[in-house]
Amino acid sequence: MEKQELREQIKKIFRCLSDAELNCKSDLICFNLGQLMRLLNVTRICTYIPYFREEPNISDFLRKTRKLYRICVPVETNNGVSLVEPPSRLSGVHPSQLSSLRPFKGFKPTECALLVPGLAFDVSFARLGRGKGWYDQFLKNFKKEKPVFIGVAYSDQIVDKIKEDAWDVRMDIIVTDTEILFDKFKVTLL
């Protein structure tokens, strides 16, 4: 299936899900992220701020873990991508508001878990984004020292195969509402 066709198919699925269903699934994803972070040796979390309906709302997880990890958010600026400290209230923030936030200091890729949204992920850890290549370009910045790339998705967003292009970047781990997929094996939590 072509990428644009898959994007439309995923968006159609999410138009059928209620807010209550998405909130319940997001809560389970937050729980699974918390379980995963206990296993990883990281001190920082670089994350997206949930904005689109197809992006799991991980605001609760971020709020609860702020005291345990330093949190930063990648934002697009005129000079490329910058890392900023997120606002104290994470829900309802439009991505365009992030570029004016305070720059994040002390980013160490090898001590970081990078949470990445996507419209879909496949069982070989490929990611389907919104089609502009923003995250792929950002992730390619990490050549020598690499954070742990963690795809965050609803279980409805896991598909058998995504057609990959040369610039696509695969995830190391995928966290959903029903499981945590590791690159070489799978652990079911629920």
TIVO-2410 file (N, C-alpha, C; in nm, 3 decimals):
# residues 190
REC num residu      c1      c2      c3 atome chaine
REC   1      M   0.084  -0.117   0.000     N      A
REC   1      M   0.000   0.000   0.000    CA      A
REC   1      M   0.089   0.125   0.000     C      A
REC   2      E   0.051   0.221  -0.079     N      A
REC   2      E   0.127   0.346  -0.086    CA      A
REC   2      E   0.110   0.426   0.043     C      A
REC   3      K   0.209   0.510   0.073     N      A
REC   3      K   0.209   0.584   0.198    CA      A
REC   3      K   0.086   0.673   0.215     C      A
REC   4      Q   0.050   0.747   0.111     N      A
REC   4      Q  -0.063   0.838   0.123    CA      A
REC   4      Q  -0.193   0.761   0.146     C      A
REC   5      E  -0.207   0.648   0.083     N      A
REC   5      E  -0.325   0.563   0.102    CA      A
REC   5      E  -0.332   0.512   0.246     C      A
REC   6      L  -0.217   0.473   0.301     N      A
REC   6      L  -0.212   0.427   0.440    CA      A
REC   6      L  -0.244   0.541   0.536     C      A
REC   7      R  -0.195   0.661   0.508     N      A
REC   7      R  -0.225   0.777   0.593    CA      A
REC   7      R  -0.377   0.800   0.599     C      A
REC   8      E  -0.442   0.794   0.484     N      A
REC   8      E  -0.587   0.814   0.478    CA      A
REC   8      E  -0.661   0.704   0.554     C      A
REC   9      Q  -0.615   0.581   0.541     N      A
REC   9      Q  -0.676   0.468   0.609    CA      A
REC   9      Q  -0.667   0.485   0.761     C      A
REC  10      I  -0.550   0.525   0.811     N      A
REC  10      I  -0.531   0.544   0.955    CA      A
REC  10      I  -0.620   0.658   1.005     C      A
REC  11      K  -0.624   0.769   0.933     N      A
REC  11      K  -0.707   0.883   0.974    CA      A
REC  11      K  -0.855   0.844   0.977     C      A
REC  12      K  -0.896   0.759   0.885     N      A
REC  12      K  -1.036   0.712   0.881    CA      A
REC  12      K  -1.068   0.631   1.007     C      A
REC  13      I  -0.974   0.547   1.050     N      A
REC  13      I  -0.994   0.468   1.172    CA      A
REC  13      I  -1.014   0.561   1.291     C      A
REC  14      F  -0.937   0.668   1.298     N      A
REC  14      F  -0.944   0.758   1.414    CA      A
REC  14      F  -1.068   0.846   1.413     C      A
REC  15      R  -1.127   0.866   1.298     N      A
REC  15      R  -1.254   0.939   1.295    CA      A
REC  15      R  -1.365   0.856   1.359     C      A
REC  16      C  -1.349   0.723   1.363     N      A
REC  16      C  -1.450   0.633   1.419    CA      A
REC  16      C  -1.434   0.609   1.569     C      A
REC  17      L  -1.319   0.644   1.626     N      A
REC  17      L  -1.295   0.621   1.768    CA      A
REC  17      L  -1.344   0.740   1.849     C      A
REC  18      S  -1.407   0.711   1.962     N      A
REC  18      S  -1.456   0.819   2.049    CA      A
REC  18      S  -1.342   0.879   2.129     C      A
REC  19      D  -1.365   0.997   2.183     N      A
REC  19      D  -1.266   1.061   2.271    CA      A
REC  19      D  -1.240   0.973   2.393     C      A
REC  20      A  -1.346   0.911   2.446     N      A
REC  20      A  -1.329   0.824   2.564    CA      A
REC  20      A  -1.239   0.706   2.531     C      A
REC  21      E  -1.255   0.646   2.413     N      A
REC  21      E  -1.168   0.534   2.373    CA      A
REC  21      E  -1.023   0.579   2.362     C      A
REC  22      L  -1.002   0.694   2.299     N      A
REC  22      L  -0.866   0.745   2.283    CA      A
REC  22      L  -0.804   0.780   2.418     C      A
REC  23      N  -0.883   0.838   2.508     N      A
REC  23      N  -0.831   0.871   2.642    CA      A
REC  23      N  -0.791   0.744   2.717     C      A
REC  24      C  -0.873   0.641   2.709     N      A
REC  24      C  -0.843   0.514   2.776    CA      A
REC  24      C  -0.714   0.454   2.719     C      A
REC  25      K  -0.702   0.452   2.586     N      A
REC  25      K  -0.581   0.399   2.522    CA      A
REC  25      K  -0.459   0.484   2.558     C      A
REC  26      S  -0.475   0.615   2.564     N      A
REC  26      S  -0.363   0.704   2.601    CA      A
REC  26      S  -0.317   0.676   2.743     C      A
REC  27      D  -0.412   0.651   2.834     N      A
REC  27      D  -0.376   0.618   2.972    CA      A
REC  27      D  -0.292   0.491   2.976     C      A
REC  28      L  -0.329   0.391   2.897     N      A
REC  28      L  -0.253   0.266   2.893    CA      A
REC  28      L  -0.113   0.288   2.833     C      A
REC  29      I  -0.103   0.374   2.733     N      A
REC  29      I   0.028   0.407   2.675    CA      A
REC  29      I   0.115   0.476   2.780     C      A
REC  30      C   0.057   0.568   2.857     N      A
REC  30      C   0.132   0.636   2.963    CA      A
REC  30      C   0.184   0.534   3.064     C      A
REC  31      F   0.101   0.438   3.101     N      A
REC  31      F   0.144   0.333   3.194    CA      A
REC  31      F   0.260   0.255   3.134     C      A
REC  32      N   0.246   0.213   3.009     N      A
REC  32      N   0.352   0.134   2.943    CA      A
REC  32      N   0.481   0.214   2.928     C      A
REC  33      L   0.470   0.343   2.899     N      A
REC  33      L   0.590   0.428   2.893    CA      A
REC  33      L   0.660   0.432   3.028     C      A
REC  34      G   0.581   0.443   3.134     N      A
REC  34      G   0.639   0.444   3.268    CA      A
REC  34      G   0.713   0.315   3.298     C      A
REC  35      Q   0.653   0.202   3.259     N      A
REC  35      Q   0.717   0.072   3.279    CA      A
REC  35      Q   0.849   0.065   3.200     C      A
REC  36      L   0.845   0.111   3.076     N      A
REC  36      L   0.963   0.107   2.991    CA      A
REC  36      L   1.075   0.195   3.047     C      A
REC  37      M   1.043   0.314   3.093     N      A
REC  37      M   1.146   0.406   3.143    CA      A
REC  37      M   1.221   0.347   3.262     C      A
REC  38      R   1.154   0.262   3.338     N      A
REC  38      R   1.221   0.198   3.451    CA      A
REC  38      R   1.332   0.104   3.403     C      A
REC  39      L   1.319   0.053   3.280     N      A
REC  39      L   1.417  -0.040   3.224    CA      A
REC  39      L   1.534   0.031   3.156     C      A
REC  40      L   1.511   0.153   3.109     N      A
REC  40      L   1.612   0.224   3.032    CA      A
REC  40      L   1.702   0.306   3.124     C      A
REC  41      N   1.825   0.321   3.084     N      A
REC  41      N   1.921   0.400   3.159    CA      A
REC  41      N   1.929   0.540   3.097     C      A
REC  42      V   1.824   0.619   3.117     N      A
REC  42      V   1.820   0.754   3.060    CA      A
REC  42      V   1.791   0.856   3.169     C      A
REC  43      T   1.835   0.979   3.148     N      A
REC  43      T   1.809   1.088   3.242    CA      A
REC  43      T   1.726   1.199   3.176     C      A
REC  44      R   1.707   1.188   3.044     N      A
REC  44      R   1.637   1.291   2.969    CA      A
REC  44      R   1.534   1.226   2.877     C      A
REC  45      I   1.425   1.299   2.855     N      A
REC  45      I   1.323   1.256   2.759    CA      A
REC  45      I   1.302   1.371   2.662     C      A
REC  46      C   1.322   1.342   2.535     N      A
REC  46      C   1.292   1.439   2.429    CA      A
REC  46      C   1.160   1.392   2.368     C      A
REC  47      T   1.060   1.475   2.369     N      A
REC  47      T   0.926   1.429   2.336    CA      A
REC  47      T   0.849   1.526   2.247     C      A
REC  48      Y   0.746   1.474   2.186     N      A
REC  48      Y   0.650   1.558   2.114    CA      A
REC  48      Y   0.546   1.607   2.215     C      A
REC  49      I   0.478   1.714   2.179     N      A
REC  49      I   0.364   1.759   2.258    CA      A
REC  49      I   0.241   1.718   2.177     C      A
REC  50      P   0.152   1.636   2.234     N      A
REC  50      P   0.038   1.586   2.157    CA      A
REC  50      P  -0.048   1.699   2.104     C      A
REC  51      Y  -0.076   1.694   1.974     N      A
REC  51      Y  -0.159   1.797   1.914    CA      A
REC  51      Y  -0.266   1.737   1.822     C      A
REC  52      F  -0.226   1.639   1.740     N      A
REC  52      F  -0.320   1.579   1.646    CA      A
REC  52      F  -0.395   1.463   1.711     C      A
REC  53      R  -0.514   1.437   1.665     N      A
REC  53      R  -0.600   1.331   1.719    CA      A
REC  53      R  -0.531   1.194   1.713     C      A
REC  54      E  -0.450   1.172   1.611     N      A
REC  54      E  -0.384   1.042   1.592    CA      A
REC  54      E  -0.260   1.026   1.679     C      A
REC  55      E  -0.224   1.128   1.756     N      A
REC  55      E  -0.107   1.120   1.843    CA      A
REC  55      E  -0.154   1.089   1.985     C      A
REC  56      P  -0.103   0.981   2.044     N      A
REC  56      P  -0.142   0.951   2.182    CA      A
REC  56      P  -0.113   1.068   2.275     C      A
REC  57      N  -0.208   1.094   2.363     N      A
REC  57      N  -0.192   1.203   2.459    CA      A
REC  57      N  -0.109   1.152   2.576     C      A
REC  58      I   0.019   1.187   2.577     N      A
REC  58      I   0.110   1.141   2.682    CA      A
REC  58      I   0.138   1.251   2.784     C      A
REC  59      S   0.054   1.352   2.787     N      A
REC  59      S   0.073   1.464   2.880    CA      A
REC  59      S   0.078   1.417   3.025     C      A
REC  60      D  -0.008   1.321   3.061     N      A
REC  60      D  -0.011   1.271   3.198    CA      A
REC  60      D   0.122   1.204   3.234     C      A
REC  61      F   0.176   1.124   3.143     N      A
REC  61      F   0.307   1.061   3.166    CA      A
REC  61      F   0.415   1.167   3.185     C      A
REC  62      L   0.417   1.268   3.101     N      A
REC  62      L   0.519   1.373   3.109    CA      A
REC  62      L   0.507   1.452   3.239     C      A
REC  63      R   0.383   1.481   3.279     N      A
REC  63      R   0.361   1.555   3.403    CA      A
REC  63      R   0.413   1.475   3.523     C      A
REC  64      K   0.386   1.345   3.523     N      A
REC  64      K   0.427   1.260   3.637    CA      A
REC  64      K   0.578   1.235   3.640     C      A
REC  65      T   0.644   1.241   3.526     N      A
REC  65      T   0.787   1.207   3.523    CA      A
REC  65      T   0.878   1.330   3.521     C      A
REC  66      R   0.822   1.448   3.526     N      A
REC  66      R   0.903   1.570   3.522    CA      A
REC  66      R   1.007   1.578   3.632     C      A
REC  67      K   0.977   1.519   3.745     N      A
REC  67      K   1.071   1.524   3.857    CA      A
REC  67      K   1.181   1.420   3.842     C      A
REC  68      L   1.158   1.319   3.759     N      A
REC  68      L   1.256   1.211   3.742    CA      A
REC  68      L   1.350   1.233   3.624     C      A
REC  69      Y   1.302   1.304   3.522     N      A
REC  69      Y   1.378   1.321   3.397    CA      A
REC  69      Y   1.375   1.467   3.356     C      A
REC  70      R   1.481   1.510   3.291     N      A
REC  70      R   1.478   1.642   3.225    CA      A
REC  70      R   1.406   1.622   3.093     C      A
REC  71      I   1.312   1.709   3.063     N      A
REC  71      I   1.229   1.693   2.945    CA      A
REC  71      I   1.253   1.808   2.849     C      A
REC  72      C   1.267   1.773   2.720     N      A
REC  72      C   1.280   1.875   2.616    CA      A
REC  72      C   1.191   1.838   2.498     C      A
REC  73      V   1.168   1.938   2.413     N      A
REC  73      V   1.080   1.923   2.297    CA      A
REC  73      V   1.154   1.977   2.175     C      A
REC  74      P   1.158   1.900   2.064     N      A
REC  74      P   1.219   1.954   1.942    CA      A
REC  74      P   1.119   2.047   1.872     C      A
REC  75      V   1.167   2.161   1.826     N      A
REC  75      V   1.082   2.255   1.752    CA      A
REC  75      V   1.156   2.302   1.627     C      A
REC  76      E   1.079   2.328   1.525     N      A
REC  76      E   1.135   2.377   1.400    CA      A
REC  76      E   1.154   2.528   1.411     C      A
REC  77      T   1.275   2.575   1.377     N      A
REC  77      T   1.303   2.718   1.378    CA      A
REC  77      T   1.362   2.755   1.242     C      A
REC  78      N   1.393   2.881   1.225     N      A
REC  78      N   1.455   2.926   1.099    CA      A
REC  78      N   1.592   2.863   1.078     C      A
REC  79      N   1.658   2.824   1.188     N      A
REC  79      N   1.793   2.766   1.180    CA      A
REC  79      N   1.791   2.613   1.187     C      A
REC  80      G   1.679   2.550   1.163     N      A
REC  80      G   1.670   2.404   1.171    CA      A
REC  80      G   1.587   2.364   1.291     C      A
REC  81      V   1.634   2.268   1.366     N      A
REC  81      V   1.561   2.219   1.483    CA      A
REC  81      V   1.634   2.260   1.610     C      A
REC  82      S   1.558   2.312   1.705     N      A
REC  82      S   1.613   2.347   1.836    CA      A
REC  82      S   1.539   2.267   1.942     C      A
REC  83      L   1.605   2.246   2.054     N      A
REC  83      L   1.540   2.180   2.167    CA      A
REC  83      L   1.504   2.286   2.269     C      A
REC  84      V   1.380   2.280   2.319     N      A
REC  84      V   1.333   2.378   2.416    CA      A
REC  84      V   1.275   2.306   2.537     C      A
REC  85      E   1.268   2.379   2.649     N      A
REC  85      E   1.201   2.327   2.768    CA      A
REC  85      E   1.051   2.345   2.748     C      A
REC  86      P   0.973   2.240   2.771     N      A
REC  86      P   0.829   2.250   2.746    CA      A
REC  86      P   0.760   2.337   2.851     C      A
REC  87      P   0.642   2.389   2.815     N      A
REC  87      P   0.566   2.466   2.914    CA      A
REC  87      P   0.516   2.373   3.025     C      A
REC  88      S   0.480   2.429   3.139     N      A
REC  88      S   0.435   2.347   3.251    CA      A
REC  88      S   0.302   2.278   3.219     C      A
REC  89      R   0.218   2.342   3.142     N      A
REC  89      R   0.091   2.281   3.100    CA      A
REC  89      R   0.108   2.234   2.956     C      A
REC  90      L   0.099   2.103   2.933     N      A
REC  90      L   0.132   2.049   2.802    CA      A
REC  90      L   0.013   2.034   2.708     C      A
REC  91      S  -0.107   2.020   2.761     N      A
REC  91      S  -0.220   2.000   2.672    CA      A
REC  91      S  -0.268   2.134   2.617     C      A
REC  92      G  -0.319   2.131   2.495     N      A
REC  92      G  -0.372   2.250   2.432    CA      A
REC  92      G  -0.268   2.345   2.377     C      A
REC  93      V  -0.142   2.304   2.371     N      A
REC  93      V  -0.036   2.389   2.318    CA      A
REC  93      V  -0.024   2.364   2.168     C      A
REC  94      H  -0.034   2.469   2.089     N      A
REC  94      H  -0.016   2.457   1.944    CA      A
REC  94      H   0.133   2.453   1.914     C      A
REC  95      P   0.177   2.365   1.820     N      A
REC  95      P   0.321   2.353   1.790    CA      A
REC  95      P   0.389   2.487   1.756     C      A
REC  96      S   0.316   2.580   1.696     N      A
REC  96      S   0.377   2.709   1.659    CA      A
REC  96      S   0.414   2.792   1.781     C      A
REC  97      Q   0.356   2.762   1.897     N      A
REC  97      Q   0.386   2.838   2.020    CA      A
REC  97      Q   0.518   2.794   2.083     C      A
REC  98      L   0.574   2.681   2.041     N      A
REC  98      L   0.689   2.624   2.108    CA      A
REC  98      L   0.820   2.696   2.077     C      A
REC  99      S   0.832   2.758   1.960     N      A
REC  99      S   0.959   2.817   1.920    CA      A
REC  99      S   1.001   2.934   2.009     C      A
REC 100      S   0.907   2.990   2.083     N      A
REC 100      S   0.940   3.104   2.169    CA      A
REC 100      S   0.981   3.061   2.310     C      A
REC 101      L   0.986   2.930   2.336     N      A
REC 101      L   1.020   2.882   2.470    CA      A
REC 101      L   1.170   2.885   2.496     C      A
REC 102      R   1.207   2.870   2.623     N      A
REC 102      R   1.346   2.874   2.666    CA      A
REC 102      R   1.425   2.756   2.607     C      A
REC 103      P   1.544   2.782   2.551     N      A
REC 103      P   1.627   2.673   2.495    CA      A
REC 103      P   1.664   2.571   2.602     C      A
REC 104      F   1.673   2.447   2.563     N      A
REC 104      F   1.710   2.338   2.653    CA      A
REC 104      F   1.861   2.325   2.652     C      A
REC 105      K   1.921   2.325   2.768     N      A
REC 105      K   2.068   2.313   2.780    CA      A
REC 105      K   2.103   2.174   2.832     C      A
REC 106      G   2.217   2.123   2.791     N      A
REC 106      G   2.268   1.998   2.845    CA      A
REC 106      G   2.212   1.873   2.782     C      A
REC 107      F   2.176   1.881   2.654     N      A
REC 107      F   2.124   1.762   2.586    CA      A
REC 107      F   2.238   1.663   2.561     C      A
REC 108      K   2.223   1.541   2.610     N      A
REC 108      K   2.321   1.435   2.589    CA      A
REC 108      K   2.248   1.317   2.524     C      A
REC 109      P   2.268   1.297   2.393     N      A
REC 109      P   2.191   1.194   2.322    CA      A
REC 109      P   2.195   1.056   2.384     C      A
REC 110      T   2.311   1.014   2.434     N      A
REC 110      T   2.321   0.878   2.487    CA      A
REC 110      T   2.247   0.861   2.619     C      A
REC 111      E   2.203   0.969   2.681     N      A
REC 111      E   2.127   0.962   2.806    CA      A
REC 111      E   1.980   0.994   2.783     C      A
REC 112      C   1.934   0.987   2.657     N      A
REC 112      C   1.801   1.037   2.623    CA      A
REC 112      C   1.714   0.930   2.557     C      A
REC 113      A   1.588   0.932   2.593     N      A
REC 113      A   1.485   0.857   2.522    CA      A
REC 113      A   1.410   0.958   2.436     C      A
REC 114      L   1.403   0.934   2.307     N      A
REC 114      L   1.337   1.026   2.216    CA      A
REC 114      L   1.202   0.967   2.176     C      A
REC 115      L   1.093   1.027   2.223     N      A
REC 115      L   0.957   0.980   2.195    CA      A
REC 115      L   0.909   1.040   2.065     C      A
REC 116      V   0.871   0.953   1.971     N      A
REC 116      V   0.838   0.996   1.835    CA      A
REC 116      V   0.697   0.952   1.799     C      A
REC 117      P   0.609   1.048   1.760     N      A
REC 117      P   0.477   1.008   1.715    CA      A
REC 117      P   0.482   0.963   1.569     C      A
REC 118      G   0.377   0.900   1.525     N      A
REC 118      G   0.367   0.861   1.384    CA      A
REC 118      G   0.223   0.824   1.354     C      A
REC 119      L   0.188   0.828   1.226     N      A
REC 119      L   0.054   0.783   1.188    CA      A
REC 119      L   0.046   0.631   1.192     C      A
REC 120      A   0.160   0.565   1.164     N      A
REC 120      A   0.164   0.418   1.169    CA      A
REC 120      A   0.308   0.373   1.190     C      A
REC 121      F   0.321   0.253   1.244     N      A
REC 121      F   0.449   0.186   1.259    CA      A
REC 121      F   0.428   0.043   1.213     C      A
REC 122      D   0.534  -0.020   1.162     N      A
REC 122      D   0.518  -0.160   1.124    CA      A
REC 122      D   0.602  -0.250   1.212     C      A
REC 123      V   0.588  -0.381   1.190     N      A
REC 123      V   0.654  -0.478   1.277    CA      A
REC 123      V   0.806  -0.482   1.257     C      A
REC 124      S   0.857  -0.414   1.154     N      A
REC 124      S   1.003  -0.403   1.137    CA      A
REC 124      S   1.053  -0.267   1.187     C      A
REC 125      F   0.966  -0.195   1.261     N      A
REC 125      F   0.999  -0.069   1.328    CA      A
REC 125      F   1.009   0.051   1.235     C      A
REC 126      A   0.957   0.037   1.113     N      A
REC 126      A   0.948   0.152   1.023    CA      A
REC 126      A   0.835   0.243   1.072     C      A
REC 127      R   0.847   0.371   1.041     N      A
REC 127      R   0.752   0.473   1.086    CA      A
REC 127      R   0.693   0.546   0.966     C      A
REC 128      L   0.564   0.572   0.974     N      A
REC 128      L   0.496   0.654   0.874    CA      A
REC 128      L   0.456   0.784   0.941     C      A
REC 129      G   0.513   0.894   0.895     N      A
REC 129      G   0.479   1.025   0.952    CA      A
REC 129      G   0.371   1.093   0.870     C      A
REC 130      R   0.366   1.224   0.880     N      A
REC 130      R   0.263   1.301   0.811    CA      A
REC 130      R   0.301   1.335   0.667     C      A
REC 131      G   0.424   1.302   0.627     N      A
REC 131      G   0.461   1.320   0.487    CA      A
REC 131      G   0.554   1.435   0.456     C      A
REC 132      K   0.598   1.506   0.558     N      A
REC 132      K   0.687   1.619   0.533    CA      A
REC 132      K   0.833   1.586   0.565     C      A
REC 133      G   0.860   1.472   0.629     N      A
REC 133      G   0.997   1.430   0.658    CA      A
REC 133      G   1.062   1.501   0.774     C      A
REC 134      W   0.985   1.574   0.855     N      A
REC 134      W   1.041   1.654   0.963    CA      A
REC 134      W   1.113   1.566   1.064     C      A
REC 135      Y   1.047   1.463   1.115     N      A
REC 135      Y   1.112   1.377   1.215    CA      A
REC 135      Y   1.227   1.299   1.155     C      A
REC 136      D   1.216   1.252   1.032     N      A
REC 136      D   1.327   1.179   0.970    CA      A
REC 136      D   1.452   1.267   0.963     C      A
REC 137      Q   1.435   1.393   0.924     N      A
REC 137      Q   1.549   1.485   0.919    CA      A
REC 137      Q   1.606   1.509   1.058     C      A
REC 138      F   1.519   1.526   1.157     N      A
REC 138      F   1.564   1.549   1.294    CA      A
REC 138      F   1.641   1.428   1.347     C      A
REC 139      L   1.589   1.308   1.325     N      A
REC 139      L   1.651   1.187   1.377    CA      A
REC 139      L   1.785   1.157   1.312     C      A
REC 140      K   1.803   1.200   1.188     N      A
REC 140      K   1.930   1.176   1.120    CA      A
REC 140      K   2.043   1.261   1.176     C      A
REC 141      N   2.011   1.359   1.261     N      A
REC 141      N   2.115   1.439   1.326    CA      A
REC 141      N   2.199   1.357   1.422     C      A
REC 142      F   2.148   1.242   1.464     N      A
REC 142      F   2.215   1.160   1.564    CA      A
REC 142      F   2.291   1.047   1.496     C      A
REC 143      K   2.414   1.073   1.457     N      A
REC 143      K   2.495   0.973   1.387    CA      A
REC 143      K   2.593   0.904   1.483     C      A
REC 144      K   2.672   0.984   1.555     N      A
REC 144      K   2.773   0.927   1.645    CA      A
REC 144      K   2.710   0.882   1.776     C      A
REC 145      E   2.641   0.973   1.842     N      A
REC 145      E   2.576   0.941   1.969    CA      A
REC 145      E   2.425   0.941   1.944     C      A
REC 146      K   2.362   0.828   1.973     N      A
REC 146      K   2.222   0.814   1.939    CA      A
REC 146      K   2.136   0.791   2.063     C      A
REC 147      P   2.025   0.867   2.075     N      A
REC 147      P   1.929   0.837   2.180    CA      A
REC 147      P   1.854   0.707   2.146     C      A
REC 148      V   1.774   0.660   2.238     N      A
REC 148      V   1.685   0.548   2.210    CA      A
REC 148      V   1.563   0.606   2.139     C      A
REC 149      F   1.536   0.563   2.015     N      A
REC 149      F   1.420   0.611   1.940    CA      A
REC 149      F   1.300   0.526   1.977     C      A
REC 150      I   1.198   0.590   2.036     N      A
REC 150      I   1.079   0.518   2.082    CA      A
REC 150      I   0.956   0.571   2.008     C      A
REC 151      G   0.899   0.486   1.924     N      A
REC 151      G   0.774   0.520   1.858    CA      A
REC 151      G   0.660   0.507   1.957     C      A
REC 152      V   0.569   0.604   1.956     N      A
REC 152      V   0.455   0.603   2.048    CA      A
REC 152      V   0.329   0.604   1.963     C      A
REC 153      A   0.245   0.500   1.983     N      A
REC 153      A   0.128   0.484   1.896    CA      A
REC 153      A   0.018   0.406   1.966     C      A
REC 154      Y  -0.102   0.420   1.914     N      A
REC 154      Y  -0.212   0.332   1.954    CA      A
REC 154      Y  -0.193   0.198   1.882     C      A
REC 155      S  -0.244   0.092   1.942     N      A
REC 155      S  -0.231  -0.041   1.879    CA      A
REC 155      S  -0.296  -0.043   1.740     C      A
REC 156      D  -0.395   0.043   1.718     N      A
REC 156      D  -0.461   0.052   1.586    CA      A
REC 156      D  -0.366   0.103   1.478     C      A
REC 157      Q  -0.252   0.157   1.518     N      A
REC 157      Q  -0.157   0.215   1.423    CA      A
REC 157      Q  -0.043   0.121   1.387     C      A
REC 158      I  -0.046  -0.001   1.436     N      A
REC 158      I   0.056  -0.099   1.400    CA      A
REC 158      I   0.008  -0.177   1.280     C      A
REC 159      V   0.087  -0.174   1.174     N      A
REC 159      V   0.051  -0.241   1.049    CA      A
REC 159      V   0.160  -0.342   1.013     C      A
REC 160      D   0.130  -0.429   0.917     N      A
REC 160      D   0.226  -0.531   0.878    CA      A
REC 160      D   0.348  -0.473   0.806     C      A
REC 161      K   0.324  -0.379   0.713     N      A
REC 161      K   0.436  -0.329   0.632    CA      A
REC 161      K   0.411  -0.185   0.589     C      A
REC 162      I   0.515  -0.104   0.603     N      A
REC 162      I   0.514   0.034   0.553    CA      A
REC 162      I   0.619   0.041   0.444     C      A
REC 163      K   0.582   0.095   0.331     N      A
REC 163      K   0.679   0.114   0.223    CA      A
REC 163      K   0.780   0.220   0.269     C      A
REC 164      E   0.908   0.180   0.274     N      A
REC 164      E   1.012   0.270   0.325    CA      A
REC 164      E   1.088   0.338   0.211     C      A
REC 165      D   1.127   0.460   0.238     N      A
REC 165      D   1.215   0.535   0.148    CA      A
REC 165      D   1.353   0.541   0.211     C      A
REC 166      A   1.453   0.580   0.134     N      A
REC 166      A   1.592   0.582   0.181    CA      A
REC 166      A   1.611   0.673   0.302     C      A
REC 167      W   1.532   0.779   0.315     N      A
REC 167      W   1.550   0.875   0.424    CA      A
REC 167      W   1.474   0.838   0.551     C      A
REC 168      D   1.392   0.734   0.546     N      A
REC 168      D   1.315   0.694   0.664    CA      A
REC 168      D   1.405   0.638   0.773     C      A
REC 169      V   1.371   0.670   0.898     N      A
REC 169      V   1.449   0.625   1.014    CA      A
REC 169      V   1.361   0.530   1.096     C      A
REC 170      R   1.416   0.413   1.127     N      A
REC 170      R   1.343   0.315   1.207    CA      A
REC 170      R   1.356   0.343   1.356     C      A
REC 171      M   1.259   0.295   1.430     N      A
REC 171      M   1.257   0.306   1.575    CA      A
REC 171      M   1.333   0.189   1.639     C      A
REC 172      D   1.376   0.207   1.764     N      A
REC 172      D   1.436   0.099   1.841    CA      A
REC 172      D   1.330   0.023   1.921     C      A
REC 173      I   1.227   0.097   1.964     N      A
REC 173      I   1.120   0.043   2.047    CA      A
REC 173      I   0.990   0.110   2.003     C      A
REC 174      I   0.879   0.037   2.013     N      A
REC 174      I   0.747   0.097   1.989    CA      A
REC 174      I   0.662   0.067   2.111     C      A
REC 175      V   0.598   0.171   2.165     N      A
REC 175      V   0.509   0.156   2.280    CA      A
REC 175      V   0.366   0.184   2.235     C      A
REC 176      T   0.276   0.090   2.264     N      A
REC 176      T   0.134   0.108   2.234    CA      A
REC 176      T   0.054   0.090   2.362     C      A
REC 177      D  -0.077   0.093   2.348     N      A
REC 177      D  -0.165   0.072   2.462    CA      A
REC 177      D  -0.169  -0.075   2.504     C      A
REC 178      T  -0.124  -0.167   2.421     N      A
REC 178      T  -0.130  -0.310   2.456    CA      A
REC 178      T   0.005  -0.377   2.470     C      A
REC 179      E   0.113  -0.315   2.420     N      A
REC 179      E   0.243  -0.384   2.424    CA      A
REC 179      E   0.359  -0.287   2.405     C      A
REC 180      I   0.476  -0.339   2.437     N      A
REC 180      I   0.602  -0.271   2.408    CA      A
REC 180      I   0.678  -0.363   2.314     C      A
REC 181      L   0.709  -0.313   2.195     N      A
REC 181      L   0.782  -0.392   2.095    CA      A
REC 181      L   0.927  -0.348   2.097     C      A
REC 182      F   1.016  -0.442   2.119     N      A
REC 182      F   1.159  -0.415   2.112    CA      A
REC 182      F   1.209  -0.463   1.977     C      A
REC 183      D   1.319  -0.408   1.932     N      A
REC 183      D   1.368  -0.437   1.797    CA      A
REC 183      D   1.386  -0.586   1.769     C      A
REC 184      K   1.423  -0.663   1.866     N      A
REC 184      K   1.449  -0.806   1.842    CA      A
REC 184      K   1.345  -0.899   1.903     C      A
REC 185      F   1.261  -0.847   1.992     N      A
REC 185      F   1.162  -0.932   2.056    CA      A
REC 185      F   1.045  -0.848   2.106     C      A
REC 186      K   0.942  -0.914   2.156     N      A
REC 186      K   0.820  -0.846   2.197    CA      A
REC 186      K   0.784  -0.887   2.340     C      A
REC 187      V   0.742  -0.791   2.421     N      A
REC 187      V   0.695  -0.817   2.556    CA      A
REC 187      V   0.553  -0.765   2.567     C      A
REC 188      T   0.457  -0.852   2.594     N      A
REC 188      T   0.318  -0.809   2.609    CA      A
REC 188      T   0.292  -0.780   2.756     C      A
REC 189      L   0.240  -0.660   2.783     N      A
REC 189      L   0.217  -0.618   2.921    CA      A
REC 189      L   0.073  -0.639   2.965     C      A
REC 190      L  -0.022  -0.636   2.874     N      A
REC 190      L  -0.164  -0.648   2.912    CA      A
REC 190      L  -0.226  -0.771   2.850     C      A
***
